[in-house]
Amino acid sequence: MRSSAASRSAASTACSQASTSSATAWPELRQIVELDGWQGHRTRTAFREDRARDRRLRVAGYSVTRLTWNQLDDEPGAVASDLRSLLLGIEK
C-alpha cells in the first residue's frame, strides 16, 4: 500500500500533467474532468499515457471523468447537469 505522502505526490504529478491538457481539477473534491479529442489520442503512446495517469490518480483517491468535444458540443445541457451533480455529490 502506498503511503499518504506517495499518494499525494503521485496525484500532484498527475494533476500537473492533466493541467497541461484540456483538464480541470477540483482537488478539494478529488475530481478531475478531462476533455478528450482525437487530436490528443492519435498514438498508442498518448492513449497509454492517459490510462497510466488515470490509474495513478485513482490510486491517489481522485475520480477522473472524461468527456469528448462532441459531447460538449452536442449535449451541453446534459453535460452541465451531470457535472453539477458530480461536483455537488448529487445522485440522479
TIZALUM-534748 format. One record per residue: x, y, z of N, C-alpha, C in turn; residue number from 0. Coordinates in Angstrom, 1 decimal. Layout:
N
     nxx     nyy     nzz    caxx    cayy    cazz     cxx     cyy     czz   nr
       X       Y       Z       X       Y       Z       X       Y       Z  NUM
...
END
This chain:
92
     nxx     nyy     nzz    caxx    cayy    cazz     cxx     cyy     czz   nr
     0.8    -1.2     0.0     0.0     0.0     0.0     0.9     1.2     0.0    0
     0.5     2.2    -0.8     1.3     3.5    -0.9     1.1     4.3     0.4    1
     2.1     5.0     0.7     2.0     6.0     1.8     1.2     7.2     1.4    2
     0.7     7.9     2.4    -0.1     9.1     2.1     0.7    10.1     1.3    3
     2.0    10.3     1.7     2.8    11.2     1.0     3.1    10.8    -0.4    4
     3.3     9.5    -0.7     3.5     9.0    -2.0     2.2     9.2    -2.9    5
     1.1     9.0    -2.3    -0.2     9.2    -3.0    -0.4    10.7    -3.4    6
     0.0    11.5    -2.4    -0.2    13.0    -2.7     0.8    13.4    -3.8    7
     2.0    12.8    -3.8     3.0    13.1    -4.8     2.5    12.7    -6.2    8
     2.0    11.4    -6.2     1.5    10.9    -7.5     0.4    11.7    -8.0    9
    -0.5    12.1    -7.1    -1.7    12.9    -7.5    -1.2    14.3    -8.0   10
    -0.3    14.9    -7.3     0.3    16.2    -7.7     0.9    16.1    -9.1   11
     1.7    15.1    -9.3     2.3    14.9   -10.6     1.2    14.7   -11.7   12
     0.3    13.8   -11.4    -0.8    13.5   -12.4    -1.6    14.7   -12.7   13
    -2.0    15.5   -11.6    -2.8    16.7   -11.8    -2.0    17.7   -12.6   14
    -0.7    17.8   -12.4     0.1    18.7   -13.2     0.1    18.3   -14.7   15
     0.2    17.0   -14.9     0.2    16.5   -16.3    -1.2    16.8   -16.9   16
    -2.3    16.6   -16.1    -3.6    16.8   -16.6    -3.8    18.3   -16.9   17
    -3.2    19.2   -16.1    -3.4    20.6   -16.4    -2.7    21.1   -17.7   18
    -1.8    20.3   -18.2    -1.3    20.7   -19.5    -2.1    20.3   -20.7   19
    -3.2    19.5   -20.4    -4.1    19.1   -21.4    -5.4    19.8   -21.2   20
    -6.5    19.4   -21.8    -7.8    20.0   -21.6    -8.5    19.4   -20.3   21
    -7.9    19.7   -19.2    -8.5    19.1   -17.9    -8.7    20.2   -16.9   22
    -9.6    20.0   -16.0    -9.9    20.9   -14.9   -10.0    20.0   -13.7   23
    -9.3    20.5   -12.6    -9.3    19.7   -11.4    -9.9    20.5   -10.2   24
   -10.6    19.7    -9.4   -11.2    20.2    -8.1   -10.5    19.4    -7.0   25
    -9.3    19.8    -6.6    -8.5    19.0    -5.7    -9.3    18.7    -4.4   26
   -10.0    19.8    -3.9   -10.7    19.6    -2.6   -11.8    18.5    -2.7   27
   -12.3    18.3    -3.9   -13.4    17.3    -4.2   -12.8    16.0    -4.7   28
   -11.5    16.0    -5.0   -10.7    14.9    -5.6   -11.4    14.5    -6.9   29
   -11.7    15.5    -7.7   -12.4    15.3    -9.0   -11.6    15.9   -10.1   30
   -11.4    15.2   -11.2   -10.8    15.8   -12.4   -11.7    15.5   -13.6   31
   -12.0    16.5   -14.4   -12.7    16.4   -15.6   -11.8    16.7   -16.8   32
   -11.7    15.7   -17.7   -10.8    15.9   -18.8   -11.6    15.9   -20.1   33
   -11.3    16.8   -21.0   -12.0    16.9   -22.3   -11.1    16.3   -23.3   34
   -11.5    15.2   -23.9   -10.7    14.4   -24.8   -11.1    14.6   -26.2   35
   -10.2    14.5   -27.1   -10.4    14.6   -28.5    -9.5    13.7   -29.3   36
    -9.8    13.4   -30.5    -9.0    12.6   -31.3    -7.5    13.1   -31.5   37
    -7.4    14.5   -31.6    -6.1    15.1   -31.7    -5.1    14.6   -30.7   38
    -5.5    14.5   -29.4    -4.6    14.2   -28.4    -4.4    12.7   -28.2   39
    -5.1    11.9   -28.9    -5.0    10.4   -28.7    -4.8     9.7   -30.0   40
    -4.1    10.3   -30.9    -3.8     9.6   -32.2    -2.8     8.5   -32.2   41
    -2.0     8.5   -31.1    -1.0     7.4   -31.0    -1.3     6.5   -29.8   42
    -0.8     5.3   -29.9    -0.9     4.4   -28.8    -0.2     4.9   -27.6   43
     0.9     5.6   -27.8     1.6     6.1   -26.6     0.7     7.1   -25.9   44
     0.1     8.0   -26.6    -0.8     9.0   -25.9    -1.9     8.4   -25.2   45
    -2.5     7.4   -25.8    -3.6     6.6   -25.2    -3.1     5.9   -23.9   46
    -2.0     5.3   -24.0    -1.4     4.5   -22.9    -1.1     5.5   -21.8   47
    -0.5     6.6   -22.1    -0.1     7.6   -21.0    -1.3     8.1   -20.3   48
    -2.4     8.4   -21.0    -3.6     8.8   -20.3    -4.1     7.8   -19.4   49
    -4.1     6.5   -19.8    -4.6     5.4   -18.9    -3.7     5.3   -17.7   50
    -2.4     5.5   -17.8    -1.4     5.4   -16.7    -1.7     6.5   -15.8   51
    -1.9     7.7   -16.3    -2.3     8.9   -15.4    -3.6     8.7   -14.7   52
    -4.6     8.2   -15.4    -5.9     7.9   -14.7    -5.6     6.9   -13.6   53
    -4.8     5.9   -13.8    -4.6     4.9   -12.8    -3.9     5.5   -11.6   54
    -2.9     6.3   -11.8    -2.2     7.0   -10.7    -3.1     7.9    -9.9   55
    -4.0     8.6   -10.6    -5.0     9.4    -9.9    -6.0     8.6    -9.1   56
    -6.4     7.5    -9.6    -7.3     6.6    -8.9    -6.7     6.1    -7.6   57
    -5.4     5.7    -7.7    -4.7     5.2    -6.5    -4.6     6.3    -5.5   58
    -4.4     7.6    -6.0    -4.3     8.7    -5.0    -5.7     9.2    -4.6   59
    -6.8     8.5    -5.0    -8.1     8.9    -4.5    -8.9     9.8    -5.3   60
    -8.4    10.1    -6.5    -9.1    11.0    -7.4   -10.1    10.3    -8.4   61
   -11.1    10.9    -8.8   -12.0    10.4    -9.8   -11.8    11.2   -11.1   62
   -11.7    10.5   -12.2   -11.4    11.2   -13.5   -12.6    10.9   -14.3   63
   -13.2    12.0   -14.8   -14.4    11.9   -15.7   -13.9    12.4   -17.1   64
   -14.1    11.6   -18.1   -13.6    12.0   -19.4   -14.9    12.4   -20.3   65
   -14.7    13.5   -21.0   -15.8    13.9   -21.9   -15.2    14.1   -23.3   66
   -15.9    14.0   -24.3   -15.4    14.3   -25.7   -15.9    15.7   -26.1   67
   -15.2    16.2   -27.0   -15.6    17.5   -27.6   -17.0    17.4   -28.2   68
   -17.3    16.3   -28.8   -18.6    16.1   -29.4   -19.7    16.1   -28.3   69
   -19.5    15.5   -27.2   -20.5    15.5   -26.1   -20.7    16.9   -25.7   70
   -19.7    17.7   -25.5   -19.8    19.1   -25.1   -20.5    19.9   -26.1   71
   -20.3    19.7   -27.4   -21.0    20.4   -28.5   -22.4    20.0   -28.6   72
   -22.6    18.6   -28.6   -24.0    18.1   -28.9   -24.9    18.1   -27.8   73
   -24.5    18.0   -26.6   -25.4    18.0   -25.4   -24.9    18.8   -24.2   74
   -24.6    20.1   -24.4   -24.1    20.9   -23.4   -24.9    20.9   -22.1   75
   -26.2    20.9   -22.2   -27.1    20.9   -21.1   -27.0    19.7   -20.2   76
   -26.9    18.5   -20.9   -26.8    17.2   -20.2   -25.4    17.1   -19.5   77
   -24.4    17.6   -20.2   -23.0    17.6   -19.7   -23.0    18.5   -18.4   78
   -23.5    19.7   -18.5   -23.5    20.6   -17.4   -24.3    20.0   -16.2   79
   -25.4    19.4   -16.5   -26.2    18.8   -15.4   -25.5    17.7   -14.7   80
   -24.8    16.8   -15.5   -24.1    15.7   -15.0   -22.9    16.2   -14.2   81
   -22.2    17.2   -14.7   -21.0    17.7   -13.9   -21.5    18.4   -12.6   82
   -22.5    19.1   -12.7   -23.1    19.7   -11.5   -23.4    18.7   -10.4   83
   -24.1    17.6   -10.9   -24.4    16.5    -9.9   -23.2    15.9    -9.4   84
   -22.2    15.6   -10.2   -20.9    15.0    -9.8   -20.2    15.9    -8.8   85
   -20.1    17.1    -9.1   -19.3    18.0    -8.2   -20.1    18.4    -6.9   86
   -21.4    18.3    -6.9   -22.2    18.6    -5.7   -22.5    17.3    -5.0   87
   -22.1    16.2    -5.5   -22.4    14.9    -4.9   -23.8    14.5    -4.9   88
   -24.5    14.9    -5.9   -26.0    14.5    -6.1   -26.1    13.3    -6.9   89
   -26.8    12.3    -6.4   -27.1    11.1    -7.2   -28.4    11.4    -8.0   90
   -28.4    10.9    -9.3   -29.5    11.1   -10.1   -30.4     9.8   -10.1   91
END
